[in-house]
């Protein structure tokens, strides 16, 4: 889960596994796998960093095949 802030200043927690895309229009818009769109105060880069930290925390990136390290044994 990652903590984000809506445009109205209200903080909320989002399950990063459901994020499909993150875009700037210029506001940062997150599209979920359900089709729901959420606009947040954080920049696209900040959201990306939070998602990366979340993935590392739950060790989703510990699998060498998911990281792209095909030669790792």
PDB file of N, CA, C and O in Angstrom:
ATOM      1  N   UNK A   1       0.842  -1.170   0.000  1.00  0.00           N
ATOM      2  CA  UNK A   1       0.000   0.000   0.000  1.00  0.00           C
ATOM      3  C   UNK A   1       0.896   1.245   0.000  1.00  0.00           C
ATOM      4  O   UNK A   1       1.948   1.277   0.638  1.00  0.00           O
ATOM      5  N   UNK A   2       0.447   2.260  -0.731  1.00  0.00           N
ATOM      6  CA  UNK A   2       1.182   3.518  -0.759  1.00  0.00           C
ATOM      7  C   UNK A   2       0.251   4.649  -0.325  1.00  0.00           C
ATOM      8  O   UNK A   2      -0.948   4.631  -0.603  1.00  0.00           O
ATOM      9  N   UNK A   3       0.831   5.630   0.361  1.00  0.00           N
ATOM     10  CA  UNK A   3       0.050   6.772   0.822  1.00  0.00           C
ATOM     11  C   UNK A   3       0.158   7.901  -0.190  1.00  0.00           C
ATOM     12  O   UNK A   3       1.253   8.278  -0.609  1.00  0.00           O
ATOM     13  N   UNK A   4      -1.002   8.435  -0.577  1.00  0.00           N
ATOM     14  CA  UNK A   4      -1.077   9.514  -1.548  1.00  0.00           C
ATOM     15  C   UNK A   4      -2.027  10.592  -1.031  1.00  0.00           C
ATOM     16  O   UNK A   4      -2.668  10.417   0.005  1.00  0.00           O
ATOM     17  N   UNK A   5      -2.114  11.703  -1.756  1.00  0.00           N
ATOM     18  CA  UNK A   5      -2.977  12.808  -1.357  1.00  0.00           C
ATOM     19  C   UNK A   5      -3.825  13.238  -2.545  1.00  0.00           C
ATOM     20  O   UNK A   5      -3.301  13.493  -3.629  1.00  0.00           O
ATOM     21  N   UNK A   6      -5.130  13.316  -2.339  1.00  0.00           N
ATOM     22  CA  UNK A   6      -6.031  13.809  -3.383  1.00  0.00           C
ATOM     23  C   UNK A   6      -5.838  15.307  -3.553  1.00  0.00           C
ATOM     24  O   UNK A   6      -5.202  15.945  -2.714  1.00  0.00           O
ATOM     25  N   UNK A   7      -6.369  15.872  -4.612  1.00  0.00           N
ATOM     26  CA  UNK A   7      -6.225  17.300  -4.877  1.00  0.00           C
ATOM     27  C   UNK A   7      -6.836  18.159  -3.774  1.00  0.00           C
ATOM     28  O   UNK A   7      -6.402  19.292  -3.562  1.00  0.00           O
ATOM     29  N   UNK A   8      -7.850  17.627  -3.062  1.00  0.00           N
ATOM     30  CA  UNK A   8      -8.478  18.384  -1.981  1.00  0.00           C
ATOM     31  C   UNK A   8      -7.682  18.329  -0.679  1.00  0.00           C
ATOM     32  O   UNK A   8      -8.113  18.877   0.335  1.00  0.00           O
ATOM     33  N   UNK A   9      -6.515  17.666  -0.702  1.00  0.00           N
ATOM     34  CA  UNK A   9      -5.645  17.590   0.463  1.00  0.00           C
ATOM     35  C   UNK A   9      -5.888  16.394   1.359  1.00  0.00           C
ATOM     36  O   UNK A   9      -5.177  16.210   2.347  1.00  0.00           O
ATOM     37  N   UNK A  10      -6.882  15.576   1.033  1.00  0.00           N
ATOM     38  CA  UNK A  10      -7.194  14.410   1.857  1.00  0.00           C
ATOM     39  C   UNK A  10      -6.270  13.245   1.517  1.00  0.00           C
ATOM     40  O   UNK A  10      -6.170  12.839   0.359  1.00  0.00           O
ATOM     41  N   UNK A  11      -5.599  12.715   2.530  1.00  0.00           N
ATOM     42  CA  UNK A  11      -4.679  11.583   2.357  1.00  0.00           C
ATOM     43  C   UNK A  11      -5.478  10.281   2.253  1.00  0.00           C
ATOM     44  O   UNK A  11      -6.540  10.137   2.859  1.00  0.00           O
ATOM     45  N   UNK A  12      -4.945   9.340   1.473  1.00  0.00           N
ATOM     46  CA  UNK A  12      -5.561   8.021   1.366  1.00  0.00           C
ATOM     47  C   UNK A  12      -4.476   6.998   1.046  1.00  0.00           C
ATOM     48  O   UNK A  12      -3.361   7.358   0.667  1.00  0.00           O
ATOM     49  N   UNK A  13      -4.809   5.738   1.200  1.00  0.00           N
ATOM     50  CA  UNK A  13      -3.877   4.644   0.940  1.00  0.00           C
ATOM     51  C   UNK A  13      -4.389   3.849  -0.255  1.00  0.00           C
ATOM     52  O   UNK A  13      -5.576   3.535  -0.341  1.00  0.00           O
ATOM     53  N   UNK A  14      -3.487   3.529  -1.170  1.00  0.00           N
ATOM     54  CA  UNK A  14      -3.855   2.824  -2.396  1.00  0.00           C
ATOM     55  C   UNK A  14      -3.028   1.549  -2.519  1.00  0.00           C
ATOM     56  O   UNK A  14      -1.822   1.558  -2.272  1.00  0.00           O
ATOM     57  N   UNK A  15      -3.673   0.464  -2.899  1.00  0.00           N
ATOM     58  CA  UNK A  15      -2.957  -0.780  -3.164  1.00  0.00           C
ATOM     59  C   UNK A  15      -2.272  -0.636  -4.518  1.00  0.00           C
ATOM     60  O   UNK A  15      -2.932  -0.634  -5.557  1.00  0.00           O
ATOM     61  N   UNK A  16      -0.955  -0.518  -4.504  1.00  0.00           N
ATOM     62  CA  UNK A  16      -0.175  -0.256  -5.711  1.00  0.00           C
ATOM     63  C   UNK A  16      -0.245  -1.397  -6.728  1.00  0.00           C
ATOM     64  O   UNK A  16       0.092  -1.197  -7.895  1.00  0.00           O
ATOM     65  N   UNK A  17      -0.670  -2.565  -6.314  1.00  0.00           N
ATOM     66  CA  UNK A  17      -0.774  -3.685  -7.249  1.00  0.00           C
ATOM     67  C   UNK A  17      -1.865  -3.457  -8.284  1.00  0.00           C
ATOM     68  O   UNK A  17      -1.866  -4.107  -9.329  1.00  0.00           O
ATOM     69  N   UNK A  18      -2.799  -2.542  -8.012  1.00  0.00           N
ATOM     70  CA  UNK A  18      -3.904  -2.269  -8.930  1.00  0.00           C
ATOM     71  C   UNK A  18      -3.635  -1.104  -9.869  1.00  0.00           C
ATOM     72  O   UNK A  18      -4.512  -0.724 -10.644  1.00  0.00           O
ATOM     73  N   UNK A  19      -2.433  -0.530  -9.813  1.00  0.00           N
ATOM     74  CA  UNK A  19      -2.117   0.591 -10.689  1.00  0.00           C
ATOM     75  C   UNK A  19      -1.760   0.070 -12.074  1.00  0.00           C
ATOM     76  O   UNK A  19      -0.889  -0.785 -12.228  1.00  0.00           O
ATOM     77  N   UNK A  20      -2.449   0.602 -13.074  1.00  0.00           N
ATOM     78  CA  UNK A  20      -2.160   0.235 -14.459  1.00  0.00           C
ATOM     79  C   UNK A  20      -1.264   1.284 -15.111  1.00  0.00           C
ATOM     80  O   UNK A  20      -0.261   0.941 -15.736  1.00  0.00           O
ATOM     81  N   UNK A  21      -1.624   2.574 -14.967  1.00  0.00           N
ATOM     82  CA  UNK A  21      -0.803   3.641 -15.537  1.00  0.00           C
ATOM     83  C   UNK A  21      -0.757   4.841 -14.601  1.00  0.00           C
ATOM     84  O   UNK A  21      -1.665   5.062 -13.800  1.00  0.00           O
ATOM     85  N   UNK A  22       0.325   5.612 -14.722  1.00  0.00           N
ATOM     86  CA  UNK A  22       0.478   6.884 -14.011  1.00  0.00           C
ATOM     87  C   UNK A  22       0.898   7.897 -15.068  1.00  0.00           C
ATOM     88  O   UNK A  22       1.913   7.723 -15.743  1.00  0.00           O
ATOM     89  N   UNK A  23       0.093   8.977 -15.206  1.00  0.00           N
ATOM     90  CA  UNK A  23       0.358   9.982 -16.238  1.00  0.00           C
ATOM     91  C   UNK A  23       0.212  11.377 -15.655  1.00  0.00           C
ATOM     92  O   UNK A  23      -0.443  11.571 -14.631  1.00  0.00           O
ATOM     93  N   UNK A  24       0.830  12.346 -16.319  1.00  0.00           N
ATOM     94  CA  UNK A  24       0.696  13.749 -15.931  1.00  0.00           C
ATOM     95  C   UNK A  24      -0.039  14.490 -17.034  1.00  0.00           C
ATOM     96  O   UNK A  24       0.342  14.411 -18.202  1.00  0.00           O
ATOM     97  N   UNK A  25      -1.121  15.229 -16.658  1.00  0.00           N
ATOM     98  CA  UNK A  25      -1.946  15.921 -17.663  1.00  0.00           C
ATOM     99  C   UNK A  25      -2.124  17.410 -17.447  1.00  0.00           C
ATOM    100  O   UNK A  25      -2.974  17.857 -18.216  1.00  0.00           O
ATOM    101  N   UNK A  26      -1.628  18.258 -16.699  1.00  0.00           N
ATOM    102  CA  UNK A  26      -0.414  18.176 -15.903  1.00  0.00           C
ATOM    103  C   UNK A  26      -0.612  17.557 -14.528  1.00  0.00           C
ATOM    104  O   UNK A  26       0.368  17.170 -13.891  1.00  0.00           O
ATOM    105  N   UNK A  27      -1.874  17.450 -14.040  1.00  0.00           N
ATOM    106  CA  UNK A  27      -2.066  16.787 -12.749  1.00  0.00           C
ATOM    107  C   UNK A  27      -1.768  15.299 -12.899  1.00  0.00           C
ATOM    108  O   UNK A  27      -2.019  14.707 -13.948  1.00  0.00           O
ATOM    109  N   UNK A  28      -1.233  14.707 -11.846  1.00  0.00           N
ATOM    110  CA  UNK A  28      -0.890  13.285 -11.893  1.00  0.00           C
ATOM    111  C   UNK A  28      -2.164  12.457 -11.799  1.00  0.00           C
ATOM    112  O   UNK A  28      -2.906  12.544 -10.821  1.00  0.00           O
ATOM    113  N   UNK A  29      -2.404  11.659 -12.826  1.00  0.00           N
ATOM    114  CA  UNK A  29      -3.599  10.825 -12.901  1.00  0.00           C
ATOM    115  C   UNK A  29      -3.185   9.364 -12.866  1.00  0.00           C
ATOM    116  O   UNK A  29      -2.373   8.914 -13.674  1.00  0.00           O
ATOM    117  N   UNK A  30      -3.755   8.631 -11.919  1.00  0.00           N
ATOM    118  CA  UNK A  30      -3.480   7.199 -11.769  1.00  0.00           C
ATOM    119  C   UNK A  30      -4.696   6.448 -12.288  1.00  0.00           C
ATOM    120  O   UNK A  30      -5.822   6.700 -11.857  1.00  0.00           O
ATOM    121  N   UNK A  31      -4.465   5.526 -13.214  1.00  0.00           N
ATOM    122  CA  UNK A  31      -5.540   4.676 -13.718  1.00  0.00           C
ATOM    123  C   UNK A  31      -5.345   3.292 -13.128  1.00  0.00           C
ATOM    124  O   UNK A  31      -4.266   2.707 -13.225  1.00  0.00           O
ATOM    125  N   UNK A  32      -6.399   2.777 -12.517  1.00  0.00           N
ATOM    126  CA  UNK A  32      -6.341   1.450 -11.908  1.00  0.00           C
ATOM    127  C   UNK A  32      -6.776   0.389 -12.908  1.00  0.00           C
ATOM    128  O   UNK A  32      -7.354   0.708 -13.947  1.00  0.00           O
ATOM    129  N   UNK A  33      -6.503  -0.855 -12.598  1.00  0.00           N
ATOM    130  CA  UNK A  33      -6.877  -1.962 -13.476  1.00  0.00           C
ATOM    131  C   UNK A  33      -8.390  -2.069 -13.614  1.00  0.00           C
ATOM    132  O   UNK A  33      -8.877  -2.710 -14.546  1.00  0.00           O
ATOM    133  N   UNK A  34      -9.140  -1.456 -12.707  1.00  0.00           N
ATOM    134  CA  UNK A  34     -10.609  -1.465 -12.763  1.00  0.00           C
ATOM    135  C   UNK A  34     -11.134  -0.370 -13.686  1.00  0.00           C
ATOM    136  O   UNK A  34     -12.330  -0.331 -13.976  1.00  0.00           O
ATOM    137  N   UNK A  35     -10.251   0.527 -14.155  1.00  0.00           N
ATOM    138  CA  UNK A  35     -10.660   1.637 -14.992  1.00  0.00           C
ATOM    139  C   UNK A  35     -10.869   2.925 -14.208  1.00  0.00           C
ATOM    140  O   UNK A  35     -11.030   3.991 -14.803  1.00  0.00           O
ATOM    141  N   UNK A  36     -10.868   2.842 -12.893  1.00  0.00           N
ATOM    142  CA  UNK A  36     -11.026   4.020 -12.042  1.00  0.00           C
ATOM    143  C   UNK A  36      -9.816   4.937 -12.199  1.00  0.00           C
ATOM    144  O   UNK A  36      -8.675   4.478 -12.246  1.00  0.00           O
ATOM    145  N   UNK A  37     -10.083   6.240 -12.280  1.00  0.00           N
ATOM    146  CA  UNK A  37      -9.001   7.222 -12.384  1.00  0.00           C
ATOM    147  C   UNK A  37      -8.976   8.055 -11.109  1.00  0.00           C
ATOM    148  O   UNK A  37     -10.018   8.483 -10.612  1.00  0.00           O
ATOM    149  N   UNK A  38      -7.768   8.280 -10.584  1.00  0.00           N
ATOM    150  CA  UNK A  38      -7.573   9.055  -9.361  1.00  0.00           C
ATOM    151  C   UNK A  38      -6.539  10.135  -9.656  1.00  0.00           C
ATOM    152  O   UNK A  38      -5.476   9.852 -10.210  1.00  0.00           O
ATOM    153  N   UNK A  39      -6.854  11.370  -9.284  1.00  0.00           N
ATOM    154  CA  UNK A  39      -5.920  12.479  -9.467  1.00  0.00           C
ATOM    155  C   UNK A  39      -5.299  12.797  -8.117  1.00  0.00           C
ATOM    156  O   UNK A  39      -6.008  12.959  -7.125  1.00  0.00           O
ATOM    157  N   UNK A  40      -3.967  12.886  -8.079  1.00  0.00           N
ATOM    158  CA  UNK A  40      -3.250  13.092  -6.819  1.00  0.00           C
ATOM    159  C   UNK A  40      -2.317  14.292  -6.898  1.00  0.00           C
ATOM    160  O   UNK A  40      -1.965  14.753  -7.984  1.00  0.00           O
ATOM    161  N   UNK A  41      -1.921  14.791  -5.722  1.00  0.00           N
ATOM    162  CA  UNK A  41      -1.001  15.921  -5.631  1.00  0.00           C
ATOM    163  C   UNK A  41       0.438  15.535  -5.957  1.00  0.00           C
ATOM    164  O   UNK A  41       1.197  16.360  -6.465  1.00  0.00           O
ATOM    165  N   UNK A  42       0.819  14.300  -5.672  1.00  0.00           N
ATOM    166  CA  UNK A  42       2.187  13.853  -5.897  1.00  0.00           C
ATOM    167  C   UNK A  42       2.514  13.870  -7.395  1.00  0.00           C
ATOM    168  O   UNK A  42       1.634  13.699  -8.238  1.00  0.00           O
ATOM    169  N   UNK A  43       3.780  14.078  -7.700  1.00  0.00           N
ATOM    170  CA  UNK A  43       4.215  14.042  -9.100  1.00  0.00           C
ATOM    171  C   UNK A  43       4.254  12.596  -9.592  1.00  0.00           C
ATOM    172  O   UNK A  43       4.220  11.651  -8.804  1.00  0.00           O
ATOM    173  N   UNK A  44       4.325  12.453 -10.903  1.00  0.00           N
ATOM    174  CA  UNK A  44       4.425  11.120 -11.502  1.00  0.00           C
ATOM    175  C   UNK A  44       5.654  10.389 -10.970  1.00  0.00           C
ATOM    176  O   UNK A  44       5.597   9.191 -10.693  1.00  0.00           O
ATOM    177  N   UNK A  45       6.758  11.106 -10.829  1.00  0.00           N
ATOM    178  CA  UNK A  45       7.992  10.514 -10.325  1.00  0.00           C
ATOM    179  C   UNK A  45       7.846  10.071  -8.865  1.00  0.00           C
ATOM    180  O   UNK A  45       8.334   9.005  -8.491  1.00  0.00           O
ATOM    181  N   UNK A  46       7.183  10.878  -8.049  1.00  0.00           N
ATOM    182  CA  UNK A  46       6.970  10.504  -6.640  1.00  0.00           C
ATOM    183  C   UNK A  46       6.137   9.236  -6.534  1.00  0.00           C
ATOM    184  O   UNK A  46       6.432   8.362  -5.719  1.00  0.00           O
ATOM    185  N   UNK A  47       5.097   9.134  -7.353  1.00  0.00           N
ATOM    186  CA  UNK A  47       4.252   7.930  -7.341  1.00  0.00           C
ATOM    187  C   UNK A  47       5.080   6.728  -7.760  1.00  0.00           C
ATOM    188  O   UNK A  47       4.995   5.665  -7.147  1.00  0.00           O
ATOM    189  N   UNK A  48       5.883   6.896  -8.804  1.00  0.00           N
ATOM    190  CA  UNK A  48       6.740   5.802  -9.277  1.00  0.00           C
ATOM    191  C   UNK A  48       7.689   5.331  -8.174  1.00  0.00           C
ATOM    192  O   UNK A  48       7.873   4.128  -7.984  1.00  0.00           O
ATOM    193  N   UNK A  49       8.292   6.277  -7.447  1.00  0.00           N
ATOM    194  CA  UNK A  49       9.200   5.929  -6.354  1.00  0.00           C
ATOM    195  C   UNK A  49       8.474   5.192  -5.240  1.00  0.00           C
ATOM    196  O   UNK A  49       9.008   4.232  -4.684  1.00  0.00           O
ATOM    197  N   UNK A  50       7.268   5.626  -4.909  1.00  0.00           N
ATOM    198  CA  UNK A  50       6.484   4.956  -3.865  1.00  0.00           C
ATOM    199  C   UNK A  50       6.116   3.532  -4.280  1.00  0.00           C
ATOM    200  O   UNK A  50       6.161   2.608  -3.468  1.00  0.00           O
ATOM    201  N   UNK A  51       5.752   3.366  -5.546  1.00  0.00           N
ATOM    202  CA  UNK A  51       5.400   2.032  -6.040  1.00  0.00           C
ATOM    203  C   UNK A  51       6.629   1.127  -6.008  1.00  0.00           C
ATOM    204  O   UNK A  51       6.543  -0.026  -5.586  1.00  0.00           O
ATOM    205  N   UNK A  52       7.762   1.645  -6.451  1.00  0.00           N
ATOM    206  CA  UNK A  52       9.006   0.862  -6.443  1.00  0.00           C
ATOM    207  C   UNK A  52       9.363   0.433  -5.018  1.00  0.00           C
ATOM    208  O   UNK A  52       9.732  -0.720  -4.794  1.00  0.00           O
ATOM    209  N   UNK A  53       9.257   1.352  -4.056  1.00  0.00           N
ATOM    210  CA  UNK A  53       9.553   1.039  -2.648  1.00  0.00           C
ATOM    211  C   UNK A  53       8.574  -0.012  -2.124  1.00  0.00           C
ATOM    212  O   UNK A  53       8.968  -0.913  -1.384  1.00  0.00           O
ATOM    213  N   UNK A  54       7.306   0.099  -2.505  1.00  0.00           N
ATOM    214  CA  UNK A  54       6.300  -0.886  -2.087  1.00  0.00           C
ATOM    215  C   UNK A  54       6.641  -2.263  -2.637  1.00  0.00           C
ATOM    216  O   UNK A  54       6.603  -3.253  -1.907  1.00  0.00           O
ATOM    217  N   UNK A  55       6.974  -2.328  -3.921  1.00  0.00           N
ATOM    218  CA  UNK A  55       7.334  -3.608  -4.529  1.00  0.00           C
ATOM    219  C   UNK A  55       8.550  -4.225  -3.846  1.00  0.00           C
ATOM    220  O   UNK A  55       8.587  -5.434  -3.617  1.00  0.00           O
ATOM    221  N   UNK A  56       9.532  -3.410  -3.523  1.00  0.00           N
ATOM    222  CA  UNK A  56      10.715  -3.923  -2.822  1.00  0.00           C
ATOM    223  C   UNK A  56      10.344  -4.413  -1.436  1.00  0.00           C
ATOM    224  O   UNK A  56      10.852  -5.436  -0.977  1.00  0.00           O
ATOM    225  N   UNK A  57       9.458  -3.685  -0.766  1.00  0.00           N
ATOM    226  CA  UNK A  57       9.037  -4.052   0.585  1.00  0.00           C
ATOM    227  C   UNK A  57       8.328  -5.405   0.612  1.00  0.00           C
ATOM    228  O   UNK A  57       8.535  -6.193   1.534  1.00  0.00           O
ATOM    229  N   UNK A  58       7.505  -5.675  -0.378  1.00  0.00           N
ATOM    230  CA  UNK A  58       6.800  -6.957  -0.408  1.00  0.00           C
ATOM    231  C   UNK A  58       7.584  -8.010  -1.191  1.00  0.00           C
ATOM    232  O   UNK A  58       7.106  -9.124  -1.406  1.00  0.00           O
ATOM    233  N   UNK A  59       8.782  -7.644  -1.609  1.00  0.00           N
ATOM    234  CA  UNK A  59       9.727  -8.526  -2.292  1.00  0.00           C
ATOM    235  C   UNK A  59       9.205  -9.067  -3.612  1.00  0.00           C
ATOM    236  O   UNK A  59       9.563 -10.171  -4.023  1.00  0.00           O
ATOM    237  N   UNK A  60       8.359  -8.289  -4.275  1.00  0.00           N
ATOM    238  CA  UNK A  60       7.887  -8.706  -5.598  1.00  0.00           C
ATOM    239  C   UNK A  60       9.017  -8.637  -6.614  1.00  0.00           C
ATOM    240  O   UNK A  60       8.981  -9.324  -7.635  1.00  0.00           O
ATOM    241  N   UNK A  61      10.027  -7.805  -6.337  1.00  0.00           N
ATOM    242  CA  UNK A  61      11.164  -7.683  -7.242  1.00  0.00           C
ATOM    243  C   UNK A  61      12.311  -8.614  -6.866  1.00  0.00           C
ATOM    244  O   UNK A  61      13.403  -8.502  -7.423  1.00  0.00           O
ATOM    245  N   UNK A  62      12.077  -9.540  -5.920  1.00  0.00           N
ATOM    246  CA  UNK A  62      13.139 -10.457  -5.522  1.00  0.00           C
ATOM    247  C   UNK A  62      13.297 -11.612  -6.509  1.00  0.00           C
ATOM    248  O   UNK A  62      14.322 -12.294  -6.496  1.00  0.00           O
ATOM    249  N   UNK A  63      12.303 -11.840  -7.359  1.00  0.00           N
ATOM    250  CA  UNK A  63      12.371 -12.890  -8.356  1.00  0.00           C
ATOM    251  C   UNK A  63      13.223 -12.393  -9.522  1.00  0.00           C
ATOM    252  O   UNK A  63      12.863 -11.400 -10.154  1.00  0.00           O
ATOM    253  N   UNK A  64      14.344 -13.055  -9.825  1.00  0.00           N
ATOM    254  CA  UNK A  64      15.237 -12.584 -10.889  1.00  0.00           C
ATOM    255  C   UNK A  64      14.558 -12.500 -12.254  1.00  0.00           C
ATOM    256  O   UNK A  64      14.945 -11.670 -13.077  1.00  0.00           O
ATOM    257  N   UNK A  65      13.563 -13.334 -12.510  1.00  0.00           N
ATOM    258  CA  UNK A  65      12.876 -13.312 -13.794  1.00  0.00           C
ATOM    259  C   UNK A  65      11.996 -12.068 -13.918  1.00  0.00           C
ATOM    260  O   UNK A  65      11.854 -11.525 -15.014  1.00  0.00           O
ATOM    261  N   UNK A  66      11.403 -11.608 -12.814  1.00  0.00           N
ATOM    262  CA  UNK A  66      10.605 -10.378 -12.826  1.00  0.00           C
ATOM    263  C   UNK A  66      11.496  -9.153 -12.987  1.00  0.00           C
ATOM    264  O   UNK A  66      11.082  -8.155 -13.576  1.00  0.00           O
ATOM    265  N   UNK A  67      12.716  -9.227 -12.467  1.00  0.00           N
ATOM    266  CA  UNK A  67      13.675  -8.105 -12.577  1.00  0.00           C
ATOM    267  C   UNK A  67      14.294  -8.052 -13.964  1.00  0.00           C
ATOM    268  O   UNK A  67      14.837  -7.020 -14.359  1.00  0.00           O
ATOM    269  N   UNK A  68      14.221  -9.155 -14.713  1.00  0.00           N
ATOM    270  CA  UNK A  68      14.844  -9.202 -16.030  1.00  0.00           C
ATOM    271  C   UNK A  68      16.217  -9.824 -16.018  1.00  0.00           C
ATOM    272  O   UNK A  68      16.944  -9.746 -17.008  1.00  0.00           O
ATOM    273  N   UNK A  69      16.588 -10.448 -14.896  1.00  0.00           N
ATOM    274  CA  UNK A  69      17.902 -11.097 -14.768  1.00  0.00           C
ATOM    275  C   UNK A  69      17.748 -12.572 -15.144  1.00  0.00           C
ATOM    276  O   UNK A  69      17.738 -13.441 -14.272  1.00  0.00           O
ATOM    277  N   UNK A  70      17.630 -12.845 -16.427  1.00  0.00           N
ATOM    278  CA  UNK A  70      17.380 -14.207 -16.893  1.00  0.00           C
ATOM    279  C   UNK A  70      18.513 -15.166 -16.587  1.00  0.00           C
ATOM    280  O   UNK A  70      18.275 -16.366 -16.445  1.00  0.00           O
ATOM    281  N   UNK A  71      19.763 -14.663 -16.480  1.00  0.00           N
ATOM    282  CA  UNK A  71      20.916 -15.545 -16.304  1.00  0.00           C
ATOM    283  C   UNK A  71      21.190 -15.880 -14.853  1.00  0.00           C
ATOM    284  O   UNK A  71      22.043 -16.722 -14.573  1.00  0.00           O
ATOM    285  N   UNK A  72      20.489 -15.244 -13.916  1.00  0.00           N
ATOM    286  CA  UNK A  72      20.744 -15.487 -12.491  1.00  0.00           C
ATOM    287  C   UNK A  72      20.223 -16.848 -12.087  1.00  0.00           C
ATOM    288  O   UNK A  72      19.123 -17.239 -12.476  1.00  0.00           O
ATOM    289  N   UNK A  73      21.010 -17.572 -11.306  1.00  0.00           N
ATOM    290  CA  UNK A  73      20.619 -18.936 -10.892  1.00  0.00           C
ATOM    291  C   UNK A  73      20.077 -18.925  -9.487  1.00  0.00           C
ATOM    292  O   UNK A  73      19.697 -19.973  -8.964  1.00  0.00           O
TER     293      UNK A  73
END
